[in-house]
């Protein structure tokens, strides 16, 4: 499968990347805190960042979504 980005400009691609990076960084930090015993539970969503970002970027003004514990990226 080949990815064709010809219809997306660099600004949009950068926005999507940043949208995926922030939840990943939070996920990684929360897992460190979990392993250190500083928090008691964390439902990891690592690997699902693109789903949250893609869905929220595609929403129209009058649409909404329902989330799951692993979809913290939706809020960011």
CHARMM internal coordinates of N, CA and C (Angstrom, degrees):
IC EDIT
DIST 1 N 1 CA 1.4462
DIST 1 CA 1 C 1.5235
ANGL 1 N 1 CA 1 C 108.54
DIST 1 C 2 N 1.2982
ANGL 1 CA 1 C 2 N 115.56
DIHE 1 N 1 CA 1 C 2 N 131.06
DIST 2 N 2 CA 1.4617
ANGL 1 C 2 N 2 CA 120.38
DIHE 1 CA 1 C 2 N 2 CA 179.01
DIST 2 CA 2 C 1.5149
ANGL 2 N 2 CA 2 C 109.42
DIHE 1 C 2 N 2 CA 2 C -110.48
DIST 2 C 3 N 1.3176
ANGL 2 CA 2 C 3 N 115.46
DIHE 2 N 2 CA 2 C 3 N 137.92
DIST 3 N 3 CA 1.4542
ANGL 2 C 3 N 3 CA 121.90
DIHE 2 CA 2 C 3 N 3 CA 179.25
DIST 3 CA 3 C 1.5184
ANGL 3 N 3 CA 3 C 109.21
DIHE 2 C 3 N 3 CA 3 C -90.17
DIST 3 C 4 N 1.3208
ANGL 3 CA 3 C 4 N 116.13
DIHE 3 N 3 CA 3 C 4 N 128.92
DIST 4 N 4 CA 1.4592
ANGL 3 C 4 N 4 CA 121.30
DIHE 3 CA 3 C 4 N 4 CA 179.44
DIST 4 CA 4 C 1.5203
ANGL 4 N 4 CA 4 C 108.88
DIHE 3 C 4 N 4 CA 4 C -111.67
DIST 4 C 5 N 1.3014
ANGL 4 CA 4 C 5 N 116.85
DIHE 4 N 4 CA 4 C 5 N 108.49
DIST 5 N 5 CA 1.4612
ANGL 4 C 5 N 5 CA 120.56
DIHE 4 CA 4 C 5 N 5 CA -178.78
DIST 5 CA 5 C 1.5262
ANGL 5 N 5 CA 5 C 112.58
DIHE 4 C 5 N 5 CA 5 C -102.91
DIST 5 C 6 N 1.2990
ANGL 5 CA 5 C 6 N 117.45
DIHE 5 N 5 CA 5 C 6 N 16.18
DIST 6 N 6 CA 1.4633
ANGL 5 C 6 N 6 CA 120.58
DIHE 5 CA 5 C 6 N 6 CA -175.62
DIST 6 CA 6 C 1.5211
ANGL 6 N 6 CA 6 C 113.38
DIHE 5 C 6 N 6 CA 6 C -62.55
DIST 6 C 7 N 1.3322
ANGL 6 CA 6 C 7 N 118.00
DIHE 6 N 6 CA 6 C 7 N -24.09
DIST 7 N 7 CA 1.4673
ANGL 6 C 7 N 7 CA 119.52
DIHE 6 CA 6 C 7 N 7 CA -179.40
DIST 7 CA 7 C 1.5303
ANGL 7 N 7 CA 7 C 112.67
DIHE 6 C 7 N 7 CA 7 C -93.87
DIST 7 C 8 N 1.3335
ANGL 7 CA 7 C 8 N 118.66
DIHE 7 N 7 CA 7 C 8 N 5.21
DIST 8 N 8 CA 1.4634
ANGL 7 C 8 N 8 CA 122.52
DIHE 7 CA 7 C 8 N 8 CA 177.20
DIST 8 CA 8 C 1.5179
ANGL 8 N 8 CA 8 C 109.74
DIHE 7 C 8 N 8 CA 8 C -118.52
DIST 8 C 9 N 1.3259
ANGL 8 CA 8 C 9 N 116.01
DIHE 8 N 8 CA 8 C 9 N 129.94
DIST 9 N 9 CA 1.4593
ANGL 8 C 9 N 9 CA 117.26
DIHE 8 CA 8 C 9 N 9 CA 178.54
DIST 9 CA 9 C 1.5308
ANGL 9 N 9 CA 9 C 110.37
DIHE 8 C 9 N 9 CA 9 C -82.31
DIST 9 C 10 N 1.3135
ANGL 9 CA 9 C 10 N 115.96
DIHE 9 N 9 CA 9 C 10 N 167.93
DIST 10 N 10 CA 1.4619
ANGL 9 C 10 N 10 CA 121.44
DIHE 9 CA 9 C 10 N 10 CA -175.07
DIST 10 CA 10 C 1.5205
ANGL 10 N 10 CA 10 C 112.18
DIHE 9 C 10 N 10 CA 10 C -62.00
DIST 10 C 11 N 1.3195
ANGL 10 CA 10 C 11 N 117.61
DIHE 10 N 10 CA 10 C 11 N -32.56
DIST 11 N 11 CA 1.4667
ANGL 10 C 11 N 11 CA 121.25
DIHE 10 CA 10 C 11 N 11 CA 179.92
DIST 11 CA 11 C 1.5373
ANGL 11 N 11 CA 11 C 110.57
DIHE 10 C 11 N 11 CA 11 C -64.21
DIST 11 C 12 N 1.3119
ANGL 11 CA 11 C 12 N 116.45
DIHE 11 N 11 CA 11 C 12 N -43.30
DIST 12 N 12 CA 1.4676
ANGL 11 C 12 N 12 CA 120.75
DIHE 11 CA 11 C 12 N 12 CA 178.63
DIST 12 CA 12 C 1.5231
ANGL 12 N 12 CA 12 C 110.31
DIHE 11 C 12 N 12 CA 12 C -66.16
DIST 12 C 13 N 1.3321
ANGL 12 CA 12 C 13 N 117.02
DIHE 12 N 12 CA 12 C 13 N -43.89
DIST 13 N 13 CA 1.4593
ANGL 12 C 13 N 13 CA 120.42
DIHE 12 CA 12 C 13 N 13 CA 179.14
DIST 13 CA 13 C 1.5267
ANGL 13 N 13 CA 13 C 111.75
DIHE 12 C 13 N 13 CA 13 C -61.65
DIST 13 C 14 N 1.3207
ANGL 13 CA 13 C 14 N 117.01
DIHE 13 N 13 CA 13 C 14 N -39.97
DIST 14 N 14 CA 1.4628
ANGL 13 C 14 N 14 CA 121.01
DIHE 13 CA 13 C 14 N 14 CA 178.14
DIST 14 CA 14 C 1.5250
ANGL 14 N 14 CA 14 C 110.32
DIHE 13 C 14 N 14 CA 14 C -66.01
DIST 14 C 15 N 1.3172
ANGL 14 CA 14 C 15 N 117.23
DIHE 14 N 14 CA 14 C 15 N -40.31
DIST 15 N 15 CA 1.4638
ANGL 14 C 15 N 15 CA 121.93
DIHE 14 CA 14 C 15 N 15 CA 178.13
DIST 15 CA 15 C 1.5366
ANGL 15 N 15 CA 15 C 110.37
DIHE 14 C 15 N 15 CA 15 C -61.84
DIST 15 C 16 N 1.3140
ANGL 15 CA 15 C 16 N 117.12
DIHE 15 N 15 CA 15 C 16 N -43.05
DIST 16 N 16 CA 1.4575
ANGL 15 C 16 N 16 CA 121.33
DIHE 15 CA 15 C 16 N 16 CA 178.10
DIST 16 CA 16 C 1.5314
ANGL 16 N 16 CA 16 C 110.87
DIHE 15 C 16 N 16 CA 16 C -64.80
DIST 16 C 17 N 1.3154
ANGL 16 CA 16 C 17 N 117.05
DIHE 16 N 16 CA 16 C 17 N -42.26
DIST 17 N 17 CA 1.4629
ANGL 16 C 17 N 17 CA 121.01
DIHE 16 CA 16 C 17 N 17 CA 178.92
DIST 17 CA 17 C 1.5255
ANGL 17 N 17 CA 17 C 111.16
DIHE 16 C 17 N 17 CA 17 C -62.23
DIST 17 C 18 N 1.3204
ANGL 17 CA 17 C 18 N 116.41
DIHE 17 N 17 CA 17 C 18 N -47.00
DIST 18 N 18 CA 1.4679
ANGL 17 C 18 N 18 CA 119.88
DIHE 17 CA 17 C 18 N 18 CA 178.97
DIST 18 CA 18 C 1.5237
ANGL 18 N 18 CA 18 C 110.78
DIHE 17 C 18 N 18 CA 18 C -62.96
DIST 18 C 19 N 1.3194
ANGL 18 CA 18 C 19 N 115.61
DIHE 18 N 18 CA 18 C 19 N -36.05
DIST 19 N 19 CA 1.4583
ANGL 18 C 19 N 19 CA 119.83
DIHE 18 CA 18 C 19 N 19 CA 177.76
DIST 19 CA 19 C 1.5213
ANGL 19 N 19 CA 19 C 112.24
DIHE 18 C 19 N 19 CA 19 C -63.87
DIST 19 C 20 N 1.3203
ANGL 19 CA 19 C 20 N 117.94
DIHE 19 N 19 CA 19 C 20 N -30.61
DIST 20 N 20 CA 1.4636
ANGL 19 C 20 N 20 CA 121.41
DIHE 19 CA 19 C 20 N 20 CA 177.70
DIST 20 CA 20 C 1.5269
ANGL 20 N 20 CA 20 C 111.96
DIHE 19 C 20 N 20 CA 20 C -84.87
DIST 20 C 21 N 1.3245
ANGL 20 CA 20 C 21 N 116.50
DIHE 20 N 20 CA 20 C 21 N -30.68
DIST 21 N 21 CA 1.4617
ANGL 20 C 21 N 21 CA 120.64
DIHE 20 CA 20 C 21 N 21 CA -176.49
DIST 21 CA 21 C 1.5269
ANGL 21 N 21 CA 21 C 112.49
DIHE 20 C 21 N 21 CA 21 C -68.43
DIST 21 C 22 N 1.3132
ANGL 21 CA 21 C 22 N 117.61
DIHE 21 N 21 CA 21 C 22 N -42.50
DIST 22 N 22 CA 1.4655
ANGL 21 C 22 N 22 CA 120.89
DIHE 21 CA 21 C 22 N 22 CA -176.06
DIST 22 CA 22 C 1.5332
ANGL 22 N 22 CA 22 C 112.36
DIHE 21 C 22 N 22 CA 22 C -62.42
DIST 22 C 23 N 1.3307
ANGL 22 CA 22 C 23 N 119.44
DIHE 22 N 22 CA 22 C 23 N -49.67
DIST 23 N 23 CA 1.4650
ANGL 22 C 23 N 23 CA 117.46
DIHE 22 CA 22 C 23 N 23 CA 177.25
DIST 23 CA 23 C 1.5272
ANGL 23 N 23 CA 23 C 113.13
DIHE 22 C 23 N 23 CA 23 C -63.46
DIST 23 C 24 N 1.3307
ANGL 23 CA 23 C 24 N 117.98
DIHE 23 N 23 CA 23 C 24 N -33.16
DIST 24 N 24 CA 1.4648
ANGL 23 C 24 N 24 CA 120.25
DIHE 23 CA 23 C 24 N 24 CA 177.73
DIST 24 CA 24 C 1.5173
ANGL 24 N 24 CA 24 C 110.64
DIHE 23 C 24 N 24 CA 24 C -63.89
DIST 24 C 25 N 1.3305
ANGL 24 CA 24 C 25 N 116.86
DIHE 24 N 24 CA 24 C 25 N -42.13
DIST 25 N 25 CA 1.4601
ANGL 24 C 25 N 25 CA 120.53
DIHE 24 CA 24 C 25 N 25 CA 179.72
DIST 25 CA 25 C 1.5291
ANGL 25 N 25 CA 25 C 110.72
DIHE 24 C 25 N 25 CA 25 C -64.50
DIST 25 C 26 N 1.3235
ANGL 25 CA 25 C 26 N 116.57
DIHE 25 N 25 CA 25 C 26 N -39.71
DIST 26 N 26 CA 1.4685
ANGL 25 C 26 N 26 CA 120.51
DIHE 25 CA 25 C 26 N 26 CA 177.63
DIST 26 CA 26 C 1.5203
ANGL 26 N 26 CA 26 C 110.12
DIHE 25 C 26 N 26 CA 26 C -65.21
DIST 26 C 27 N 1.3329
ANGL 26 CA 26 C 27 N 117.08
DIHE 26 N 26 CA 26 C 27 N -43.46
DIST 27 N 27 CA 1.4643
ANGL 26 C 27 N 27 CA 121.79
DIHE 26 CA 26 C 27 N 27 CA 177.88
DIST 27 CA 27 C 1.5229
ANGL 27 N 27 CA 27 C 110.65
DIHE 26 C 27 N 27 CA 27 C -57.14
DIST 27 C 28 N 1.3161
ANGL 27 CA 27 C 28 N 116.65
DIHE 27 N 27 CA 27 C 28 N -47.97
DIST 28 N 28 CA 1.4598
ANGL 27 C 28 N 28 CA 120.37
DIHE 27 CA 27 C 28 N 28 CA -178.60
DIST 28 CA 28 C 1.5256
ANGL 28 N 28 CA 28 C 111.69
DIHE 27 C 28 N 28 CA 28 C -62.53
DIST 28 C 29 N 1.3182
ANGL 28 CA 28 C 29 N 116.65
DIHE 28 N 28 CA 28 C 29 N -41.55
DIST 29 N 29 CA 1.4707
ANGL 28 C 29 N 29 CA 120.68
DIHE 28 CA 28 C 29 N 29 CA 178.63
DIST 29 CA 29 C 1.5266
ANGL 29 N 29 CA 29 C 110.71
DIHE 28 C 29 N 29 CA 29 C -65.05
DIST 29 C 30 N 1.3233
ANGL 29 CA 29 C 30 N 117.11
DIHE 29 N 29 CA 29 C 30 N -42.88
DIST 30 N 30 CA 1.4572
ANGL 29 C 30 N 30 CA 120.30
DIHE 29 CA 29 C 30 N 30 CA -179.43
DIST 30 CA 30 C 1.5334
ANGL 30 N 30 CA 30 C 111.32
DIHE 29 C 30 N 30 CA 30 C -64.76
DIST 30 C 31 N 1.3175
ANGL 30 CA 30 C 31 N 117.49
DIHE 30 N 30 CA 30 C 31 N -36.82
DIST 31 N 31 CA 1.4678
ANGL 30 C 31 N 31 CA 119.96
DIHE 30 CA 30 C 31 N 31 CA 177.48
DIST 31 CA 31 C 1.5236
ANGL 31 N 31 CA 31 C 111.48
DIHE 30 C 31 N 31 CA 31 C -66.76
DIST 31 C 32 N 1.3246
ANGL 31 CA 31 C 32 N 117.36
DIHE 31 N 31 CA 31 C 32 N -35.82
DIST 32 N 32 CA 1.4672
ANGL 31 C 32 N 32 CA 121.04
DIHE 31 CA 31 C 32 N 32 CA 175.00
DIST 32 CA 32 C 1.5220
ANGL 32 N 32 CA 32 C 109.60
DIHE 31 C 32 N 32 CA 32 C -62.97
DIST 32 C 33 N 1.3236
ANGL 32 CA 32 C 33 N 116.29
DIHE 32 N 32 CA 32 C 33 N -46.70
DIST 33 N 33 CA 1.4680
ANGL 32 C 33 N 33 CA 120.65
DIHE 32 CA 32 C 33 N 33 CA 179.39
DIST 33 CA 33 C 1.5286
ANGL 33 N 33 CA 33 C 111.40
DIHE 32 C 33 N 33 CA 33 C -62.23
DIST 33 C 34 N 1.3282
ANGL 33 CA 33 C 34 N 116.67
DIHE 33 N 33 CA 33 C 34 N -37.95
DIST 34 N 34 CA 1.4585
ANGL 33 C 34 N 34 CA 121.17
DIHE 33 CA 33 C 34 N 34 CA 177.79
DIST 34 CA 34 C 1.5255
ANGL 34 N 34 CA 34 C 110.83
DIHE 33 C 34 N 34 CA 34 C -63.39
DIST 34 C 35 N 1.3169
ANGL 34 CA 34 C 35 N 116.43
DIHE 34 N 34 CA 34 C 35 N -45.64
DIST 35 N 35 CA 1.4683
ANGL 34 C 35 N 35 CA 120.90
DIHE 34 CA 34 C 35 N 35 CA -179.69
DIST 35 CA 35 C 1.5329
ANGL 35 N 35 CA 35 C 111.88
DIHE 34 C 35 N 35 CA 35 C -66.22
DIST 35 C 36 N 1.3246
ANGL 35 CA 35 C 36 N 116.25
DIHE 35 N 35 CA 35 C 36 N -28.58
DIST 36 N 36 CA 1.4654
ANGL 35 C 36 N 36 CA 120.43
DIHE 35 CA 35 C 36 N 36 CA 178.48
DIST 36 CA 36 C 1.5269
ANGL 36 N 36 CA 36 C 111.98
DIHE 35 C 36 N 36 CA 36 C -82.83
DIST 36 C 37 N 1.3230
ANGL 36 CA 36 C 37 N 116.95
DIHE 36 N 36 CA 36 C 37 N -6.01
DIST 37 N 37 CA 1.4599
ANGL 36 C 37 N 37 CA 121.14
DIHE 36 CA 36 C 37 N 37 CA -179.51
DIST 37 CA 37 C 1.5209
ANGL 37 N 37 CA 37 C 113.59
DIHE 36 C 37 N 37 CA 37 C 79.63
DIST 37 C 38 N 1.3248
ANGL 37 CA 37 C 38 N 117.62
DIHE 37 N 37 CA 37 C 38 N 14.49
DIST 38 N 38 CA 1.4652
ANGL 37 C 38 N 38 CA 121.48
DIHE 37 CA 37 C 38 N 38 CA -178.65
DIST 38 CA 38 C 1.5337
ANGL 38 N 38 CA 38 C 112.28
DIHE 37 C 38 N 38 CA 38 C -83.79
DIST 38 C 39 N 1.3049
ANGL 38 CA 38 C 39 N 116.60
DIHE 38 N 38 CA 38 C 39 N -18.56
DIST 39 N 39 CA 1.4605
ANGL 38 C 39 N 39 CA 121.58
DIHE 38 CA 38 C 39 N 39 CA 171.37
DIST 39 CA 39 C 1.5252
ANGL 39 N 39 CA 39 C 106.78
DIHE 38 C 39 N 39 CA 39 C -132.23
DIST 39 C 40 N 1.3359
ANGL 39 CA 39 C 40 N 116.27
DIHE 39 N 39 CA 39 C 40 N 155.48
DIST 40 N 40 CA 1.4626
ANGL 39 C 40 N 40 CA 118.38
DIHE 39 CA 39 C 40 N 40 CA -174.17
DIST 40 CA 40 C 1.5232
ANGL 40 N 40 CA 40 C 113.85
DIHE 39 C 40 N 40 CA 40 C -96.05
DIST 40 C 41 N 1.3151
ANGL 40 CA 40 C 41 N 118.16
DIHE 40 N 40 CA 40 C 41 N -26.68
DIST 41 N 41 CA 1.4606
ANGL 40 C 41 N 41 CA 120.86
DIHE 40 CA 40 C 41 N 41 CA -179.03
DIST 41 CA 41 C 1.5137
ANGL 41 N 41 CA 41 C 110.32
DIHE 40 C 41 N 41 CA 41 C -144.70
DIST 41 C 42 N 1.3121
ANGL 41 CA 41 C 42 N 114.23
DIHE 41 N 41 CA 41 C 42 N 148.26
DIST 42 N 42 CA 1.4646
ANGL 41 C 42 N 42 CA 120.24
DIHE 41 CA 41 C 42 N 42 CA 172.90
DIST 42 CA 42 C 1.5146
ANGL 42 N 42 CA 42 C 107.85
DIHE 41 C 42 N 42 CA 42 C -157.32
DIST 42 C 43 N 1.3202
ANGL 42 CA 42 C 43 N 117.07
DIHE 42 N 42 CA 42 C 43 N 124.30
DIST 43 N 43 CA 1.4526
ANGL 42 C 43 N 43 CA 122.33
DIHE 42 CA 42 C 43 N 43 CA 177.56
DIST 43 CA 43 C 1.5202
ANGL 43 N 43 CA 43 C 107.66
DIHE 42 C 43 N 43 CA 43 C -92.86
DIST 43 C 44 N 1.2976
ANGL 43 CA 43 C 44 N 116.44
DIHE 43 N 43 CA 43 C 44 N 100.20
DIST 44 N 44 CA 1.4600
ANGL 43 C 44 N 44 CA 121.37
DIHE 43 CA 43 C 44 N 44 CA -174.33
DIST 44 CA 44 C 1.5190
ANGL 44 N 44 CA 44 C 112.09
DIHE 43 C 44 N 44 CA 44 C -69.39
DIST 44 C 45 N 1.3104
ANGL 44 CA 44 C 45 N 114.93
DIHE 44 N 44 CA 44 C 45 N 138.45
DIST 45 N 45 CA 1.4544
ANGL 44 C 45 N 45 CA 121.88
DIHE 44 CA 44 C 45 N 45 CA 175.64
DIST 45 CA 45 C 1.5182
ANGL 45 N 45 CA 45 C 111.30
DIHE 44 C 45 N 45 CA 45 C -119.13
DIST 45 C 46 N 1.3407
ANGL 45 CA 45 C 46 N 116.52
DIHE 45 N 45 CA 45 C 46 N 21.23
DIST 46 N 46 CA 1.4636
ANGL 45 C 46 N 46 CA 119.77
DIHE 45 CA 45 C 46 N 46 CA -179.05
DIST 46 CA 46 C 1.5269
ANGL 46 N 46 CA 46 C 109.26
DIHE 45 C 46 N 46 CA 46 C -58.44
DIST 46 C 47 N 1.3159
ANGL 46 CA 46 C 47 N 114.41
DIHE 46 N 46 CA 46 C 47 N 132.00
DIST 47 N 47 CA 1.4516
ANGL 46 C 47 N 47 CA 120.94
DIHE 46 CA 46 C 47 N 47 CA -178.93
DIST 47 CA 47 C 1.5204
ANGL 47 N 47 CA 47 C 113.13
DIHE 46 C 47 N 47 CA 47 C 95.74
DIST 47 C 48 N 1.3287
ANGL 47 CA 47 C 48 N 116.45
DIHE 47 N 47 CA 47 C 48 N -6.75
DIST 48 N 48 CA 1.4550
ANGL 47 C 48 N 48 CA 120.44
DIHE 47 CA 47 C 48 N 48 CA -178.57
DIST 48 CA 48 C 1.5319
ANGL 48 N 48 CA 48 C 112.36
DIHE 47 C 48 N 48 CA 48 C -111.66
DIST 48 C 49 N 1.3225
ANGL 48 CA 48 C 49 N 116.53
DIHE 48 N 48 CA 48 C 49 N 9.96
DIST 49 N 49 CA 1.4634
ANGL 48 C 49 N 49 CA 119.99
DIHE 48 CA 48 C 49 N 49 CA -175.95
DIST 49 CA 49 C 1.5194
ANGL 49 N 49 CA 49 C 112.29
DIHE 48 C 49 N 49 CA 49 C -61.21
DIST 49 C 50 N 1.3034
ANGL 49 CA 49 C 50 N 117.46
DIHE 49 N 49 CA 49 C 50 N -40.06
DIST 50 N 50 CA 1.4674
ANGL 49 C 50 N 50 CA 120.71
DIHE 49 CA 49 C 50 N 50 CA -177.46
DIST 50 CA 50 C 1.5245
ANGL 50 N 50 CA 50 C 111.80
DIHE 49 C 50 N 50 CA 50 C -64.51
DIST 50 C 51 N 1.3175
ANGL 50 CA 50 C 51 N 116.43
DIHE 50 N 50 CA 50 C 51 N -32.51
DIST 51 N 51 CA 1.4660
ANGL 50 C 51 N 51 CA 119.93
DIHE 50 CA 50 C 51 N 51 CA 178.78
DIST 51 CA 51 C 1.5200
ANGL 51 N 51 CA 51 C 109.63
DIHE 50 C 51 N 51 CA 51 C -63.27
DIST 51 C 52 N 1.3347
ANGL 51 CA 51 C 52 N 116.74
DIHE 51 N 51 CA 51 C 52 N -50.26
DIST 52 N 52 CA 1.4689
ANGL 51 C 52 N 52 CA 120.87
DIHE 51 CA 51 C 52 N 52 CA -179.41
DIST 52 CA 52 C 1.5203
ANGL 52 N 52 CA 52 C 111.85
DIHE 51 C 52 N 52 CA 52 C -60.80
DIST 52 C 53 N 1.3199
ANGL 52 CA 52 C 53 N 115.72
DIHE 52 N 52 CA 52 C 53 N -46.09
DIST 53 N 53 CA 1.4674
ANGL 52 C 53 N 53 CA 120.12
DIHE 52 CA 52 C 53 N 53 CA -177.99
DIST 53 CA 53 C 1.5225
ANGL 53 N 53 CA 53 C 110.80
DIHE 52 C 53 N 53 CA 53 C -66.49
DIST 53 C 54 N 1.3119
ANGL 53 CA 53 C 54 N 116.91
DIHE 53 N 53 CA 53 C 54 N -45.63
DIST 54 N 54 CA 1.4626
ANGL 53 C 54 N 54 CA 120.39
DIHE 53 CA 53 C 54 N 54 CA -179.42
DIST 54 CA 54 C 1.5117
ANGL 54 N 54 CA 54 C 112.96
DIHE 53 C 54 N 54 CA 54 C -61.44
DIST 54 C 55 N 1.3239
ANGL 54 CA 54 C 55 N 116.22
DIHE 54 N 54 CA 54 C 55 N -44.34
DIST 55 N 55 CA 1.4649
ANGL 54 C 55 N 55 CA 120.28
DIHE 54 CA 54 C 55 N 55 CA -179.41
DIST 55 CA 55 C 1.5198
ANGL 55 N 55 CA 55 C 111.23
DIHE 54 C 55 N 55 CA 55 C -65.19
DIST 55 C 56 N 1.3289
ANGL 55 CA 55 C 56 N 116.77
DIHE 55 N 55 CA 55 C 56 N -47.13
DIST 56 N 56 CA 1.4686
ANGL 55 C 56 N 56 CA 118.81
DIHE 55 CA 55 C 56 N 56 CA -177.33
DIST 56 CA 56 C 1.5287
ANGL 56 N 56 CA 56 C 111.92
DIHE 55 C 56 N 56 CA 56 C -68.32
DIST 56 C 57 N 1.3089
ANGL 56 CA 56 C 57 N 118.45
DIHE 56 N 56 CA 56 C 57 N -32.85
DIST 57 N 57 CA 1.4608
ANGL 56 C 57 N 57 CA 120.59
DIHE 56 CA 56 C 57 N 57 CA 178.16
DIST 57 CA 57 C 1.5277
ANGL 57 N 57 CA 57 C 112.05
DIHE 56 C 57 N 57 CA 57 C -70.82
DIST 57 C 58 N 1.3219
ANGL 57 CA 57 C 58 N 116.24
DIHE 57 N 57 CA 57 C 58 N -25.70
DIST 58 N 58 CA 1.4647
ANGL 57 C 58 N 58 CA 120.30
DIHE 57 CA 57 C 58 N 58 CA -178.35
DIST 58 CA 58 C 1.5324
ANGL 58 N 58 CA 58 C 112.87
DIHE 57 C 58 N 58 CA 58 C -88.43
DIST 58 C 59 N 1.3399
ANGL 58 CA 58 C 59 N 117.14
DIHE 58 N 58 CA 58 C 59 N -8.15
DIST 59 N 59 CA 1.4617
ANGL 58 C 59 N 59 CA 119.87
DIHE 58 CA 58 C 59 N 59 CA -178.40
DIST 59 CA 59 C 1.5221
ANGL 59 N 59 CA 59 C 112.05
DIHE 58 C 59 N 59 CA 59 C -65.70
DIST 59 C 60 N 1.3074
ANGL 59 CA 59 C 60 N 115.46
DIHE 59 N 59 CA 59 C 60 N 144.02
DIST 60 N 60 CA 1.4599
ANGL 59 C 60 N 60 CA 121.51
DIHE 59 CA 59 C 60 N 60 CA 172.27
DIST 60 CA 60 C 1.5196
ANGL 60 N 60 CA 60 C 108.29
DIHE 59 C 60 N 60 CA 60 C -92.71
DIST 60 C 61 N 1.3113
ANGL 60 CA 60 C 61 N 117.01
DIHE 60 N 60 CA 60 C 61 N 168.41
DIST 61 N 61 CA 1.4675
ANGL 60 C 61 N 61 CA 122.09
DIHE 60 CA 60 C 61 N 61 CA -176.71
DIST 61 CA 61 C 1.5282
ANGL 61 N 61 CA 61 C 113.01
DIHE 60 C 61 N 61 CA 61 C -56.24
DIST 61 C 62 N 1.3146
ANGL 61 CA 61 C 62 N 117.80
DIHE 61 N 61 CA 61 C 62 N -36.73
DIST 62 N 62 CA 1.4676
ANGL 61 C 62 N 62 CA 120.98
DIHE 61 CA 61 C 62 N 62 CA -174.92
DIST 62 CA 62 C 1.5328
ANGL 62 N 62 CA 62 C 113.29
DIHE 61 C 62 N 62 CA 62 C -96.55
DIST 62 C 63 N 1.3314
ANGL 62 CA 62 C 63 N 118.40
DIHE 62 N 62 CA 62 C 63 N 12.42
DIST 63 N 63 CA 1.4533
ANGL 62 C 63 N 63 CA 122.09
DIHE 62 CA 62 C 63 N 63 CA -179.99
DIST 63 CA 63 C 1.5207
ANGL 63 N 63 CA 63 C 111.40
DIHE 62 C 63 N 63 CA 63 C -106.53
DIST 63 C 64 N 1.3110
ANGL 63 CA 63 C 64 N 115.67
DIHE 63 N 63 CA 63 C 64 N 157.64
DIST 64 N 64 CA 1.4539
ANGL 63 C 64 N 64 CA 120.99
DIHE 63 CA 63 C 64 N 64 CA 176.44
DIST 64 CA 64 C 1.5208
ANGL 64 N 64 CA 64 C 108.71
DIHE 63 C 64 N 64 CA 64 C -144.50
DIST 64 C 65 N 1.3283
ANGL 64 CA 64 C 65 N 115.69
DIHE 64 N 64 CA 64 C 65 N 166.35
DIST 65 N 65 CA 1.4583
ANGL 64 C 65 N 65 CA 120.34
DIHE 64 CA 64 C 65 N 65 CA 179.43
DIST 65 CA 65 C 1.5192
ANGL 65 N 65 CA 65 C 109.43
DIHE 64 C 65 N 65 CA 65 C -130.94
DIST 65 C 66 N 1.3119
ANGL 65 CA 65 C 66 N 115.50
DIHE 65 N 65 CA 65 C 66 N 158.46
DIST 66 N 66 CA 1.4596
ANGL 65 C 66 N 66 CA 122.90
DIHE 65 CA 65 C 66 N 66 CA 172.05
DIST 66 CA 66 C 1.5180
ANGL 66 N 66 CA 66 C 106.07
DIHE 65 C 66 N 66 CA 66 C -109.86
DIST 66 C 67 N 1.3117
ANGL 66 CA 66 C 67 N 116.06
DIHE 66 N 66 CA 66 C 67 N 139.20
DIST 67 N 67 CA 1.4603
ANGL 66 C 67 N 67 CA 118.67
DIHE 66 CA 66 C 67 N 67 CA -173.21
DIST 67 CA 67 C 1.5191
ANGL 67 N 67 CA 67 C 112.53
DIHE 66 C 67 N 67 CA 67 C -113.06
DIST 67 C 68 N 1.3080
ANGL 67 CA 67 C 68 N 115.01
DIHE 67 N 67 CA 67 C 68 N 179.17
DIST 68 N 68 CA 1.4550
ANGL 67 C 68 N 68 CA 124.42
DIHE 67 CA 67 C 68 N 68 CA 176.07
DIST 68 CA 68 C 1.5292
ANGL 68 N 68 CA 68 C 108.30
DIHE 67 C 68 N 68 CA 68 C -126.35
DIST 68 C 69 N 1.3209
ANGL 68 CA 68 C 69 N 117.87
DIHE 68 N 68 CA 68 C 69 N 167.42
DIST 69 N 69 CA 1.4741
ANGL 68 C 69 N 69 CA 119.20
DIHE 68 CA 68 C 69 N 69 CA -178.42
DIST 69 CA 69 C 1.5298
ANGL 69 N 69 CA 69 C 114.02
DIHE 68 C 69 N 69 CA 69 C -55.80
DIST 69 C 70 N 1.3210
ANGL 69 CA 69 C 70 N 118.14
DIHE 69 N 69 CA 69 C 70 N -30.22
DIST 70 N 70 CA 1.4442
ANGL 69 C 70 N 70 CA 120.25
DIHE 69 CA 69 C 70 N 70 CA -176.95
DIST 70 CA 70 C 1.5244
ANGL 70 N 70 CA 70 C 113.50
DIHE 69 C 70 N 70 CA 70 C -83.98
DIST 70 C 71 N 1.3005
ANGL 70 CA 70 C 71 N 118.84
DIHE 70 N 70 CA 70 C 71 N 1.24
DIST 71 N 71 CA 1.4620
ANGL 70 C 71 N 71 CA 120.53
DIHE 70 CA 70 C 71 N 71 CA -174.47
DIST 71 CA 71 C 1.5243
ANGL 71 N 71 CA 71 C 112.20
DIHE 70 C 71 N 71 CA 71 C -104.65
DIST 71 C 72 N 1.3230
ANGL 71 CA 71 C 72 N 116.19
DIHE 71 N 71 CA 71 C 72 N 45.33
DIST 72 N 72 CA 1.4575
ANGL 71 C 72 N 72 CA 119.92
DIHE 71 CA 71 C 72 N 72 CA 178.70
DIST 72 CA 72 C 1.5210
ANGL 72 N 72 CA 72 C 113.67
DIHE 71 C 72 N 72 CA 72 C -58.59
DIST 72 C 73 N 1.3195
ANGL 72 CA 72 C 73 N 116.79
DIHE 72 N 72 CA 72 C 73 N -26.32
DIST 73 N 73 CA 1.4556
ANGL 72 C 73 N 73 CA 120.71
DIHE 72 CA 72 C 73 N 73 CA 179.41
DIST 73 CA 73 C 1.5160
ANGL 73 N 73 CA 73 C 113.26
DIHE 72 C 73 N 73 CA 73 C -63.04
DIST 73 C 74 N 1.3116
ANGL 73 CA 73 C 74 N 117.53
DIHE 73 N 73 CA 73 C 74 N -22.31
DIST 74 N 74 CA 1.4655
ANGL 73 C 74 N 74 CA 121.58
DIHE 73 CA 73 C 74 N 74 CA 178.46
DIST 74 CA 74 C 1.5248
ANGL 74 N 74 CA 74 C 109.87
DIHE 73 C 74 N 74 CA 74 C -60.15
DIST 74 C 75 N 1.3247
ANGL 74 CA 74 C 75 N 116.87
DIHE 74 N 74 CA 74 C 75 N -39.25
DIST 75 N 75 CA 1.4608
ANGL 74 C 75 N 75 CA 120.66
DIHE 74 CA 74 C 75 N 75 CA -176.71
DIST 75 CA 75 C 1.5179
ANGL 75 N 75 CA 75 C 112.76
DIHE 74 C 75 N 75 CA 75 C -76.97
DIST 75 C 76 N 1.3046
ANGL 75 CA 75 C 76 N 116.47
DIHE 75 N 75 CA 75 C 76 N -25.24
DIST 76 N 76 CA 1.4610
ANGL 75 C 76 N 76 CA 119.59
DIHE 75 CA 75 C 76 N 76 CA -178.42
DIST 76 CA 76 C 1.5129
ANGL 76 N 76 CA 76 C 110.52
DIHE 75 C 76 N 76 CA 76 C -81.12
END
COOR INIT
IC SEED 1 N 1 CA 1 C
IC BUILD
